[in-house]
């Protein structure tokens, strides 16, 4: 059943009680700044939050289940439809670091985005382009004659911190563009699917976790997100414990930029996982189905096709364990595979392989780590399955032993991200080690990795101890010179937040 993005009448409906006063002031400032800048009131504000991922890293683009939650930090777009003779977008950011931009909208043509340039307004353009293409697909006039807009952006999701600032901006932009062009009700899942494709216009082979958490987030609940057979999100609450359970997010202050480092990090991992699926399918004489993976086929597609042909168990846990065994047997080269070795297995030329997998988003690698990447994907999916099994069967109030079990799955995830997927960094490893030594049940990186943030599961009674330990054993030692404001914002105690909303500005 379709569920529209909610229309709220006050910021108080969006944020937890402790944040409401500050957020109300922020929204008022955004409206007054818009009036000062453009000489009239905004028509509406679109809002989409960042997210943290509790467990299930780098597996959404292989169509495996994940468990993220929306957070309080977010992106706001104050928007007014403009009436220039040629539809024009004027977009400004309250953060002067991101300069104002103006561009015209080409009627009936594709909105061009230079994905080779790391330009902040490209993320708005990506959401706008996706919205226009959806309107055209629906046969609506606005698809060929989109309106101009004046926009003021205010984002509190730190860029490069692993909290998905890019997805928050793309989602808020797509929502704003649809509403400005006459869509009074925007379906949540339609917005998610639109935003997933849109973010790829800026040069990132994104999966669907970030956009799903940002749009579908529900205050007080994490989300168990499935991508097959279609997008589905189930609210997940954590059981009571004594002391109460909480999540703490700690910044590493190592910048993690998926766009700039994509050819050797994020986009390369997507290619390696896809090639692993393709090689496994070839070895088992299977034809991979086309699916919603960024490159059209996935390890989930291999799993489903293999067991459809072989028969045997339909138990997901048993299937994943079998897939792990298959990888260990069939992808035996620990040192990785050269492009020549891969093309020989697949029976195609280097030119064909490059054209199919490495042209849309260029990558750089001497060897492709098919074994380790596939092992991470299958073992991480198994950890998500076990994590959810524990939560689904949890008693009303859980013991320390229960928390250690789910925490250990998070710890194993961090080890796999570090050793098999090679997406951690020394700073994230230290943050996790320090937290565990001072009482965290589970600690791991969150987001793409290579910097950014870490997430930690602990009892509320351990928050102050771990905060002090991080200051002396990490921030003072590895990041000296941080200001008091930076240190104050480095560690955030977080509860699951709400998702995307729309706010109509009163006349």
Backbone torsions as a table, in degrees:
resi	resn	phi	psi	omega
1	UNK	NA	135.1	-179.4
2	UNK	-66.0	139.1	177.1
3	UNK	-130.2	117.1	-175.9
4	UNK	-77.4	155.2	170.4
5	UNK	-59.2	129.0	-174.4
6	UNK	-68.6	145.5	173.8
7	UNK	-98.6	120.8	-177.7
8	UNK	-108.2	156.0	-179.7
9	UNK	-105.2	-4.8	-177.8
10	UNK	-160.9	147.3	173.8
11	UNK	-59.3	-22.1	179.6
12	UNK	-61.2	-23.2	179.1
13	UNK	-79.2	-7.1	-171.5
14	UNK	-104.5	-36.6	-167.7
15	UNK	-113.2	157.4	173.5
16	UNK	-65.3	158.4	-172.0
17	UNK	-54.8	-40.5	-176.1
18	UNK	-64.0	-22.8	-175.9
19	UNK	-100.6	-5.1	-168.1
20	UNK	-66.5	-42.6	-177.3
21	UNK	-62.5	-46.9	-179.3
22	UNK	-66.1	-38.3	-178.8
23	UNK	-71.1	-37.1	177.3
24	UNK	-60.7	-41.2	178.0
25	UNK	-65.0	-40.3	179.2
26	UNK	-63.6	-44.4	179.8
27	UNK	-65.0	-40.6	178.3
28	UNK	-62.5	-40.9	178.5
29	UNK	-64.2	-39.7	178.9
30	UNK	-61.8	-44.4	179.8
31	UNK	-64.9	-44.0	-178.7
32	UNK	-68.4	-36.6	178.0
33	UNK	-66.8	-37.2	177.5
34	UNK	-62.4	-46.1	179.4
35	UNK	-60.3	-42.5	179.3
36	UNK	-65.1	-38.8	-174.6
37	UNK	-76.7	-43.4	-172.1
38	UNK	-110.0	-5.2	175.4
39	UNK	78.8	11.4	176.0
40	UNK	-157.0	165.7	-179.9
41	UNK	-73.6	153.2	170.4
42	UNK	-69.9	152.2	175.6
43	UNK	-80.6	-38.4	-177.0
44	UNK	-160.7	168.4	174.4
45	UNK	-123.7	129.0	171.9
46	UNK	-103.6	142.2	-175.3
47	UNK	-135.0	134.4	175.2
48	UNK	-144.1	134.4	-173.2
49	UNK	-92.9	168.4	167.3
50	UNK	-78.2	-176.1	-179.3
51	UNK	-149.9	159.1	164.9
52	UNK	-120.1	151.0	177.9
53	UNK	-105.8	122.6	-178.5
54	UNK	-74.5	-45.7	176.0
55	UNK	-162.1	148.1	-178.4
56	UNK	110.5	60.1	-173.0
57	UNK	-94.2	135.0	177.5
58	UNK	59.9	33.1	176.2
59	UNK	-124.3	-8.6	179.7
60	UNK	-65.0	-37.5	-179.7
61	UNK	-77.0	-4.6	167.8
62	UNK	-100.6	11.2	174.2
63	UNK	68.5	30.7	174.3
64	UNK	-100.6	158.0	-174.3
65	UNK	-69.7	149.7	-178.4
66	UNK	-138.7	166.6	-176.8
67	UNK	-135.1	78.1	176.6
68	UNK	-96.8	178.3	170.1
69	UNK	-146.7	146.0	174.4
70	UNK	-71.8	154.0	179.2
71	UNK	-122.5	175.0	-174.3
72	UNK	-72.6	-37.3	-179.9
73	UNK	-61.8	144.4	-170.2
74	UNK	-156.8	179.8	173.9
75	UNK	-119.9	129.7	176.2
76	UNK	-113.3	136.3	172.7
77	UNK	-122.0	112.8	170.2
78	UNK	-86.4	129.6	-168.4
79	UNK	-134.8	140.7	170.1
80	UNK	-136.8	137.0	176.7
81	UNK	-72.7	130.9	-179.5
82	UNK	-101.2	167.2	-175.3
83	UNK	-129.8	40.3	173.6
84	UNK	-66.1	153.2	-179.6
85	UNK	-61.7	-36.4	171.3
86	UNK	-105.9	119.8	-177.5
87	UNK	-52.3	124.2	-173.4
88	UNK	-133.7	140.9	174.6
89	UNK	-106.3	126.1	171.1
90	UNK	-115.0	119.9	-175.3
91	UNK	-128.3	130.2	-178.2
92	UNK	-130.1	149.7	178.7
93	UNK	-113.9	138.0	178.2
94	UNK	-64.1	-22.3	175.7
95	UNK	-86.1	112.7	-174.7
96	UNK	-65.0	-11.9	175.5
97	UNK	-61.1	-28.9	-179.0
98	UNK	-107.5	104.8	-172.5
99	UNK	-69.7	158.5	179.9
100	UNK	-67.2	150.5	-179.6
101	UNK	-135.1	148.7	176.1
102	UNK	-136.0	134.1	176.3
103	UNK	-152.3	150.2	179.1
104	UNK	-89.0	153.9	179.7
105	UNK	-99.9	121.3	-178.8
106	UNK	-78.8	114.9	178.6
107	UNK	-64.4	137.9	176.2
108	UNK	66.6	-4.0	-178.2
109	UNK	-111.2	165.8	179.0
110	UNK	-74.3	135.4	175.4
111	UNK	-74.4	114.6	-175.6
112	UNK	-75.9	138.4	177.0
113	UNK	-132.3	122.7	178.8
114	UNK	-84.2	96.1	-175.6
115	UNK	-72.2	-11.1	177.9
116	UNK	-78.4	-14.8	-178.3
117	UNK	-102.7	127.1	179.0
118	UNK	-85.5	87.1	-172.4
119	UNK	-122.1	126.8	-170.9
120	UNK	-60.1	-37.2	-177.0
121	UNK	-71.6	-13.0	176.5
122	UNK	-60.8	-30.8	-179.4
123	UNK	-70.1	-34.9	172.2
124	UNK	-66.7	-46.1	179.8
125	UNK	-57.3	-37.4	-179.5
126	UNK	-62.8	-46.0	177.6
127	UNK	-64.1	-40.6	178.3
128	UNK	-64.0	-44.9	-179.7
129	UNK	-61.6	-43.1	177.9
130	UNK	-61.7	-40.1	179.5
131	UNK	-64.5	-44.4	179.6
132	UNK	-61.2	-43.3	-179.1
133	UNK	-65.4	-35.5	176.5
134	UNK	-66.2	-42.8	179.3
135	UNK	-62.9	-39.1	177.1
136	UNK	-64.7	-41.7	179.9
137	UNK	-61.3	-34.2	178.7
138	UNK	-79.6	-5.8	179.7
139	UNK	76.9	22.1	-178.5
140	UNK	-89.3	145.0	-175.4
141	UNK	-60.0	-34.5	-178.1
142	UNK	-62.0	-21.5	178.3
143	UNK	-64.3	-31.3	178.7
144	UNK	-101.7	-12.2	178.5
145	UNK	-137.1	66.4	-178.0
146	UNK	-66.7	151.0	-177.8
147	UNK	-82.3	157.0	171.2
148	UNK	-78.9	158.9	-177.9
149	UNK	-143.5	146.1	165.3
150	UNK	-106.1	132.9	-170.4
151	UNK	-137.8	140.1	170.7
152	UNK	-125.9	125.9	-174.5
153	UNK	-106.1	137.3	172.5
154	UNK	-134.6	111.5	-178.5
155	UNK	-118.3	135.3	175.8
156	UNK	-112.0	1.1	176.3
157	UNK	-79.7	115.6	-177.4
158	UNK	-65.8	133.7	-179.9
159	UNK	-73.5	144.2	178.2
160	UNK	71.3	16.4	-177.0
161	UNK	-103.4	2.9	179.9
162	UNK	79.0	14.7	-179.7
163	UNK	-106.7	11.0	171.8
164	UNK	68.0	52.2	175.9
165	UNK	-63.5	-36.0	-177.9
166	UNK	-65.8	-44.6	179.4
167	UNK	-65.5	-37.9	178.5
168	UNK	-61.2	-42.7	179.6
169	UNK	-69.2	-41.5	179.1
170	UNK	-64.2	-43.7	-179.7
171	UNK	-63.9	-46.7	179.2
172	UNK	-63.2	-35.9	-179.7
173	UNK	-70.1	-43.0	178.3
174	UNK	-63.9	-42.8	177.9
175	UNK	-61.1	-47.1	-179.9
176	UNK	-61.1	-41.7	-177.4
177	UNK	-66.9	-38.9	178.0
178	UNK	-65.6	-45.0	-178.3
179	UNK	-66.6	-43.5	179.5
180	UNK	-60.4	-30.0	-178.4
181	UNK	-96.4	21.5	167.3
182	UNK	101.7	-1.0	178.4
183	UNK	-80.5	103.2	-176.0
184	UNK	-72.9	-33.4	176.8
185	UNK	-124.7	127.2	-178.4
186	UNK	-112.1	119.4	-179.6
187	UNK	-69.3	133.4	-175.6
188	UNK	-59.7	-49.9	-176.3
189	UNK	-68.6	-33.8	176.0
190	UNK	-64.3	-39.3	177.9
191	UNK	-65.6	-41.5	177.9
192	UNK	-59.6	-51.6	-177.4
193	UNK	-61.6	-38.3	176.9
194	UNK	-62.8	-45.6	-175.6
195	UNK	-68.8	-33.7	178.1
196	UNK	-59.8	-49.3	179.7
197	UNK	-66.8	-39.3	-176.6
198	UNK	-60.6	-42.0	-176.0
199	UNK	-65.2	-23.2	177.6
200	UNK	-69.3	-18.5	177.9
201	UNK	-66.9	-20.2	-179.8
202	UNK	-95.9	7.9	171.6
203	UNK	98.5	20.7	179.2
204	UNK	-122.3	128.2	-179.8
205	UNK	-77.4	60.8	-170.3
206	UNK	-71.3	152.0	170.8
207	UNK	-88.1	-144.7	-177.9
208	UNK	-123.6	1.2	-175.7
209	UNK	-65.3	-48.3	-173.5
210	UNK	-60.3	-47.0	-177.9
211	UNK	-67.8	-38.2	179.2
212	UNK	-62.7	-46.7	-179.5
213	UNK	-64.8	-39.0	-177.2
214	UNK	-67.0	-41.8	-176.7
215	UNK	-84.5	-41.8	-170.0
216	UNK	-94.1	-1.8	-176.5
217	UNK	-50.1	145.0	-177.7
218	UNK	-134.0	122.5	-175.3
219	UNK	-55.3	131.5	178.6
220	UNK	87.1	-2.6	-176.3
221	UNK	-133.1	139.2	163.7
222	UNK	-78.3	175.5	-179.9
223	UNK	-126.7	126.5	171.3
224	UNK	-92.4	107.7	-170.3
225	UNK	-105.9	127.4	175.0
226	UNK	-110.7	148.5	179.4
227	UNK	-115.6	-9.7	178.3
228	UNK	-129.1	140.1	-0.3
229	UNK	-73.3	-16.3	174.9
230	UNK	-152.4	170.5	-177.4
231	UNK	-61.3	129.4	177.5
232	UNK	-149.0	138.7	-179.1
233	UNK	-130.5	124.7	179.4
234	UNK	-110.1	125.8	176.7
235	UNK	-62.8	138.7	-178.5
236	UNK	-129.2	122.6	175.5
237	UNK	-105.9	151.6	179.5
238	UNK	-94.9	143.9	-176.5
239	UNK	-68.7	161.7	177.3
240	UNK	-72.4	148.7	175.3
241	UNK	-147.6	165.5	178.8
242	UNK	-131.6	109.2	3.8
243	UNK	-71.6	165.0	-176.0
244	UNK	-63.2	145.4	-179.3
245	UNK	-79.6	143.2	175.6
246	UNK	-147.6	161.5	174.1
247	UNK	-109.5	138.0	176.6
248	UNK	-122.5	132.6	179.0
249	UNK	-106.7	129.3	-179.7
250	UNK	-123.3	128.1	178.8
251	UNK	-80.9	140.4	175.3
252	UNK	-88.8	-18.6	-172.7
253	UNK	61.2	24.8	168.0
254	UNK	-103.9	118.4	-176.0
255	UNK	-68.3	129.5	178.9
256	UNK	-119.3	106.9	-174.8
257	UNK	-115.7	102.9	-177.7
258	UNK	-61.0	-34.2	-175.7
259	UNK	-69.2	-51.9	-174.5
260	UNK	-69.5	-40.6	-176.2
261	UNK	-96.1	6.5	-176.3
262	UNK	-51.5	-42.4	-176.6
263	UNK	-60.6	-25.1	-179.6
264	UNK	-114.7	-6.7	-179.0
265	UNK	-122.4	-96.2	-169.2
266	UNK	-59.5	-55.7	-176.8
267	UNK	-64.5	-34.2	176.4
268	UNK	-62.6	-39.7	179.9
269	UNK	-64.2	-38.1	177.3
270	UNK	-61.4	-43.9	179.2
271	UNK	-64.3	-44.8	-178.9
272	UNK	-61.9	-43.1	179.0
273	UNK	-64.7	-41.5	179.7
274	UNK	-66.1	-41.6	177.6
275	UNK	-66.0	-35.9	176.5
276	UNK	-60.2	-44.1	178.0
277	UNK	-62.7	-41.1	-177.9
278	UNK	-67.2	-42.5	179.4
279	UNK	-67.0	-43.0	178.1
280	UNK	-61.5	-41.7	178.8
281	UNK	-62.4	-41.3	179.5
282	UNK	-63.5	-43.0	-178.8
283	UNK	-65.4	-27.3	-178.7
284	UNK	-106.1	13.6	175.7
285	UNK	55.1	47.5	179.1
286	UNK	-113.4	151.3	171.9
287	UNK	-104.3	115.6	-178.9
288	UNK	-70.0	136.3	176.2
289	UNK	-74.0	149.1	170.1
290	UNK	-72.7	133.6	-178.9
291	UNK	-141.4	-165.2	-174.2
292	UNK	-89.1	12.3	173.5
293	UNK	-62.6	155.6	-176.8
294	UNK	-55.5	-32.3	-179.6
295	UNK	-110.6	13.3	170.4
296	UNK	92.9	-6.3	175.9
297	UNK	-151.8	155.8	-170.3
298	UNK	-145.5	166.7	173.2
299	UNK	-66.4	-30.3	174.4
300	UNK	-64.9	-38.0	175.8
301	UNK	-62.2	-39.2	176.3
302	UNK	-62.9	-47.8	-179.2
303	UNK	-56.7	-50.2	-176.7
304	UNK	-64.0	-41.0	-178.2
305	UNK	-70.1	-40.2	-179.6
306	UNK	-60.5	-48.0	-175.9
307	UNK	-78.3	-23.4	173.5
308	UNK	-67.0	-35.2	-179.8
309	UNK	-82.1	-43.9	-173.6
310	UNK	-80.2	-23.5	-173.3
311	UNK	75.0	-155.7	179.9
312	UNK	86.9	-151.8	-170.3
313	UNK	-62.3	143.4	171.7
314	UNK	-106.6	3.3	179.2
315	UNK	-74.8	123.5	-173.9
316	UNK	-61.3	-40.9	-179.5
317	UNK	-63.5	-44.3	179.3
318	UNK	-65.6	-38.1	178.1
319	UNK	-62.2	-44.3	-179.9
320	UNK	-62.9	-41.3	178.8
321	UNK	-63.1	-38.8	177.0
322	UNK	-65.0	-40.2	178.2
323	UNK	-62.2	-38.3	176.8
324	UNK	-61.3	-43.7	178.4
325	UNK	-63.3	-39.6	179.6
326	UNK	-62.8	-44.1	179.6
327	UNK	-61.1	-45.2	-179.0
328	UNK	-61.9	-32.8	-178.9
329	UNK	-83.3	-43.0	-168.7
330	UNK	-96.5	-21.9	176.1
331	UNK	-112.5	77.5	-165.9
332	UNK	-87.9	-9.6	-172.8
333	UNK	-86.9	99.2	179.0
334	UNK	-61.1	-29.9	-177.0
335	UNK	-80.1	-5.4	-179.4
336	UNK	95.5	173.1	-175.8
337	UNK	-116.5	137.3	172.7
338	UNK	-77.1	164.0	179.1
339	UNK	-64.1	-32.4	178.1
340	UNK	-65.9	-40.3	179.3
341	UNK	-66.2	-38.2	-179.8
342	UNK	-68.1	-44.7	-178.9
343	UNK	-65.6	-32.0	177.4
344	UNK	-66.0	-42.4	178.2
345	UNK	-63.2	-43.0	-175.0
346	UNK	-82.3	-16.4	179.8
347	UNK	72.1	34.1	177.9
348	UNK	-130.5	168.9	-179.0
349	UNK	-83.9	162.8	176.0
350	UNK	-60.5	-38.3	-180.0
351	UNK	-62.7	-42.3	179.1
352	UNK	-64.5	-43.5	179.9
353	UNK	-62.8	-45.1	-179.6
354	UNK	-62.5	-44.5	-178.9
355	UNK	-61.8	-39.6	-174.6
356	UNK	-79.2	-36.7	-170.0
357	UNK	-116.3	-15.8	-168.9
358	UNK	-129.9	14.1	-177.8
359	UNK	-98.7	-44.8	-177.3
360	UNK	-60.8	-43.8	176.1
361	UNK	-129.5	97.1	-175.4
362	UNK	-57.3	143.4	179.1
363	UNK	-133.6	164.5	178.7
364	UNK	-132.2	126.2	177.6
365	UNK	-165.2	141.9	172.8
366	UNK	-88.9	-36.0	176.5
367	UNK	-133.0	143.7	-178.6
368	UNK	-104.8	122.1	-172.5
369	UNK	-87.2	69.6	-174.5
370	UNK	-65.7	-42.3	-176.7
371	UNK	-62.6	-54.4	-175.7
372	UNK	-64.5	-39.7	-178.5
373	UNK	-66.5	-42.7	179.6
374	UNK	-67.1	-39.1	177.5
375	UNK	-61.4	-40.9	177.9
376	UNK	-62.3	-47.3	-176.2
377	UNK	-59.9	-47.7	-177.3
378	UNK	-70.0	-41.1	179.7
379	UNK	-70.6	-35.4	178.3
380	UNK	-67.4	-40.0	176.7
381	UNK	-62.7	-37.8	177.3
382	UNK	-65.2	-37.6	177.3
383	UNK	-65.5	-40.4	177.2
384	UNK	-61.7	-43.3	179.3
385	UNK	-59.3	-45.6	-179.6
386	UNK	-67.4	-39.3	178.9
387	UNK	-59.0	-47.3	-180.0
388	UNK	-67.2	-34.8	177.8
389	UNK	-61.7	-42.8	177.5
390	UNK	-61.7	-45.8	-178.0
391	UNK	-66.4	-40.8	-178.8
392	UNK	-66.0	-24.6	-176.6
393	UNK	-114.2	20.7	-177.4
394	UNK	-75.6	144.3	172.6
395	UNK	-70.4	173.2	-178.6
396	UNK	-58.7	-42.6	175.6
397	UNK	-128.3	128.9	-170.6
398	UNK	-99.0	157.5	-179.0
399	UNK	-91.4	171.1	175.1
400	UNK	-61.2	-36.7	179.2
401	UNK	-61.2	-41.5	177.8
402	UNK	-61.3	-46.3	-178.7
403	UNK	-64.6	-34.2	176.9
404	UNK	-66.5	-35.1	179.9
405	UNK	-65.5	-48.7	-179.4
406	UNK	-72.3	-31.8	176.1
407	UNK	-64.3	-38.6	178.8
408	UNK	-62.2	-33.7	177.0
409	UNK	-64.9	-38.9	175.5
410	UNK	-65.2	-40.5	178.6
411	UNK	-64.2	-41.2	177.6
412	UNK	-64.1	-35.6	177.3
413	UNK	-61.7	-43.5	178.4
414	UNK	-62.5	-42.0	178.4
415	UNK	-61.1	-42.4	179.8
416	UNK	-67.0	-41.5	177.2
417	UNK	-60.8	-37.6	-179.0
418	UNK	-75.0	-47.5	-168.7
419	UNK	-93.7	-33.6	-177.0
420	UNK	-101.0	-39.2	-176.7
421	UNK	-98.9	-11.6	174.9
422	UNK	52.8	47.7	-178.7
423	UNK	-123.2	10.6	173.2
424	UNK	-92.4	-170.2	173.9
425	UNK	-153.9	161.8	-175.8
426	UNK	-55.5	-36.5	-178.4
427	UNK	-65.7	-42.7	177.2
428	UNK	-64.7	-38.5	178.4
429	UNK	-61.1	-41.8	179.9
430	UNK	-65.6	-45.5	178.4
431	UNK	-55.2	-42.6	-179.2
432	UNK	-69.7	-42.6	-179.5
433	UNK	-63.0	-43.6	-179.5
434	UNK	-63.6	-43.9	-179.1
435	UNK	-62.2	-44.5	-180.0
436	UNK	-63.2	-39.5	-179.2
437	UNK	-64.7	-20.5	-177.4
438	UNK	-115.1	21.2	167.7
439	UNK	114.7	1.5	176.2
440	UNK	-70.3	135.5	175.7
441	UNK	-73.6	-40.9	-178.1
442	UNK	-146.7	136.0	-177.8
443	UNK	-140.7	134.8	-179.0
444	UNK	-160.3	163.4	172.0
445	UNK	-68.4	158.6	175.3
446	UNK	-133.9	139.1	-174.4
447	UNK	93.6	-164.2	-174.9
448	UNK	-64.5	-29.6	-178.2
449	UNK	97.6	-158.3	-175.7
450	UNK	58.7	28.7	-174.6
451	UNK	127.2	-161.6	179.1
452	UNK	84.6	-134.7	-171.5
453	UNK	-117.4	162.6	172.1
454	UNK	-120.2	155.5	179.1
455	UNK	-124.3	142.3	-171.6
456	UNK	-137.0	134.2	179.0
457	UNK	-102.2	120.4	-176.7
458	UNK	-155.1	166.3	173.1
459	UNK	-77.4	149.5	-177.8
460	UNK	-59.8	-25.0	-179.3
461	UNK	-70.7	-12.2	-178.5
462	UNK	-100.2	-4.7	-173.5
463	UNK	-60.1	-50.6	-175.8
464	UNK	-65.4	-39.9	179.3
465	UNK	-62.5	-45.1	-179.0
466	UNK	-69.0	-37.1	177.3
467	UNK	-59.2	-46.4	179.3
468	UNK	-64.1	-40.3	-179.4
469	UNK	-64.4	-42.1	178.0
470	UNK	-61.4	-40.3	-178.4
471	UNK	-61.6	-47.4	-175.6
472	UNK	-80.7	-34.6	-173.0
473	UNK	-98.7	-11.8	177.2
474	UNK	-126.3	-64.8	-171.4
475	UNK	-63.9	-46.1	179.4
476	UNK	-65.5	-33.7	-174.3
477	UNK	-85.0	-44.7	-173.1
478	UNK	-101.3	-22.9	-177.6
479	UNK	-131.5	56.8	179.8
480	UNK	-66.0	152.5	177.5
481	UNK	92.0	1.7	176.5
482	UNK	-67.7	141.8	178.3
483	UNK	-73.2	166.2	177.4
484	UNK	-61.3	-38.1	178.0
485	UNK	-63.7	-43.3	179.3
486	UNK	-62.7	-44.1	178.5
487	UNK	-65.0	-37.9	179.7
488	UNK	-64.9	-31.6	-179.7
489	UNK	-94.1	-2.0	-174.6
490	UNK	-73.8	-28.4	-175.0
491	UNK	-123.6	122.8	-175.9
492	UNK	-126.9	124.0	171.6
493	UNK	-83.6	122.6	-168.4
494	UNK	-125.9	142.5	169.0
495	UNK	-116.0	155.2	178.3
496	UNK	-58.2	133.4	-176.7
497	UNK	-107.1	-179.7	-178.8
498	UNK	-86.0	165.1	-175.9
499	UNK	-96.5	-155.4	-175.3
500	UNK	-63.5	143.5	176.1
501	UNK	-142.3	166.6	176.2
502	UNK	-125.7	137.9	-179.3
503	UNK	-129.4	120.6	178.1
504	UNK	-87.4	124.9	-179.7
505	UNK	-74.3	130.1	-178.3
506	UNK	-73.7	145.5	178.0
507	UNK	-67.6	NA	NA
